[in-house]
Amino acid sequence: MKIEIRYIEIKTGYSDDGPAWIGKVKLSKSGQTIYFNDKAFRKGQSTYGNYYDVETKEDYWISRVKKDGTDRHWAGHGKIFLDKSIVQEYLDLTGQKAVDSSRFQLIVIPEVYPVERINKLENQTP
């Protein structure tokens, strides 16, 4: 499984103002499932999102980090939570010199990828 940095934003119940993170995700072999922060997201289009939480069915927007730093939707508000462990990698990706504290809040995002739990859940027979 491949690990990448992605932008993740919850859409269900928030439209463009949902909590958002930039952190490390783990991709399934097919790339159809993304694991992040003890959640699993499956690719699928909805009104607002391009992924949904496998367990809760909530919609999310997940994308690669934009080089110009404009990850949040233009109509969205609120700080983006940026994983402290990837600050330098994020700055290198975007070409920025420092993290803009008016747009980002640095936090620790645990590297918990629930691959086994989700596989078990999806392989249960009803």
C-alpha distance (Angstrom), angle and dihedral (degrees) to the residues before:
residue distance angle dihedral
M1 . . .
K2 3.76 . .
I3 3.82 124.9 .
E4 3.81 119.5 -146.8
I5 3.79 139.5 162.5
R6 3.81 113.3 -105.6
Y7 3.78 141.8 171.2
I8 3.84 112.4 -119.2
E9 3.81 124.7 -172.4
I10 3.80 129.0 173.1
K11 3.82 111.7 -130.8
T12 3.82 104.1 176.8
G13 3.80 108.1 101.7
Y14 3.80 94.2 -1.0
S15 3.82 109.8 62.2
D16 3.83 103.0 -162.5
D17 3.82 97.8 -16.0
G18 3.79 100.9 68.4
P19 3.78 125.0 129.9
A20 3.80 109.5 -81.0
W21 3.79 134.7 -163.9
I22 3.77 139.3 -171.4
G23 3.77 110.1 -153.5
K24 3.78 148.5 120.6
V25 3.79 117.1 -58.8
K26 3.76 130.8 -174.0
L27 3.80 116.7 -135.3
S28 3.80 124.4 -149.1
K29 3.81 117.1 -123.2
S30 3.81 90.8 -98.7
G31 3.82 93.5 44.0
Q32 3.81 89.6 -129.0
T33 3.82 93.2 110.3
I34 3.79 126.6 52.1
Y35 3.80 122.5 -166.7
F36 3.80 120.1 -154.1
N37 3.80 136.2 155.9
D38 3.84 94.9 -10.6
K39 3.82 92.4 -47.6
A40 3.79 134.4 105.3
F41 3.79 122.8 -145.4
R42 3.79 125.7 -163.7
K43 3.78 123.7 -155.9
G44 3.80 112.7 -106.6
Q45 3.79 136.6 131.5
S46 3.79 122.3 -116.8
T47 3.79 134.4 159.1
Y48 3.81 92.7 -77.1
G49 3.79 110.1 6.6
N50 3.76 140.6 57.7
Y51 3.83 94.9 -155.8
Y52 3.80 134.8 35.4
D53 3.79 132.2 -152.2
V54 3.81 106.8 -104.1
E55 3.80 92.6 -142.5
T56 3.82 104.5 36.2
K57 3.85 99.2 25.9
E58 3.84 89.9 -135.0
D59 3.80 115.8 152.4
Y60 3.81 121.0 -113.7
W61 3.77 136.5 -179.4
I62 3.81 111.2 -136.0
S63 3.77 123.5 178.2
R64 3.75 143.8 150.2
V65 3.79 114.3 -85.2
K66 3.80 111.6 -88.8
K67 3.76 114.7 -123.2
D68 3.81 91.8 -137.2
G69 3.83 91.7 55.6
T70 3.81 94.9 -118.6
D71 3.80 97.6 125.2
R72 3.80 98.3 137.6
H73 3.81 116.8 78.0
W74 3.83 112.2 -95.4
A75 3.82 89.9 -114.9
G76 3.80 93.2 47.3
H77 3.78 127.6 100.5
G78 3.76 137.2 -164.0
K79 3.76 136.8 66.3
I80 3.77 121.7 -68.1
F81 3.80 115.6 -126.9
L82 3.81 107.9 -126.2
D83 3.79 120.1 -163.5
K84 3.81 108.7 -117.6
S85 3.80 91.2 -142.2
I86 3.82 93.2 64.3
V87 3.81 102.1 41.5
Q88 3.81 95.4 113.5
E89 3.79 92.5 44.4
Y90 3.82 89.7 49.7
L91 3.81 91.5 49.6
D92 3.81 90.1 48.8
L93 3.83 91.2 49.9
T94 3.80 93.6 49.8
G95 3.81 99.3 34.9
Q96 3.79 91.2 -125.7
K97 3.79 122.0 144.1
A98 3.82 97.2 -145.9
V99 3.80 140.8 5.4
D100 3.82 112.4 -93.6
S101 3.82 103.6 -125.5
S102 3.81 91.0 -160.1
R103 3.84 89.9 63.3
F104 3.81 103.5 29.9
Q105 3.77 139.1 48.3
L106 3.79 115.9 -159.6
I107 3.80 113.8 -134.1
V108 3.79 139.6 157.2
I109 3.80 111.3 -102.9
P110 3.82 111.0 -165.9
E111 3.79 115.5 -127.3
V112 3.80 95.3 -125.4
Y113 3.79 113.6 149.9
P114 3.84 111.3 -179.1
V115 3.81 96.5 -155.2
E116 3.81 96.2 139.0
R117 3.83 94.5 43.7
I118 3.81 92.4 50.4
N119 3.80 93.6 44.9
K120 3.80 89.5 51.5
L121 3.82 91.4 47.4
E122 3.81 93.3 49.3
N123 3.80 94.2 46.0
Q124 3.81 95.7 52.5
T125 3.76 115.9 114.4
P126 3.80 114.3 -131.4
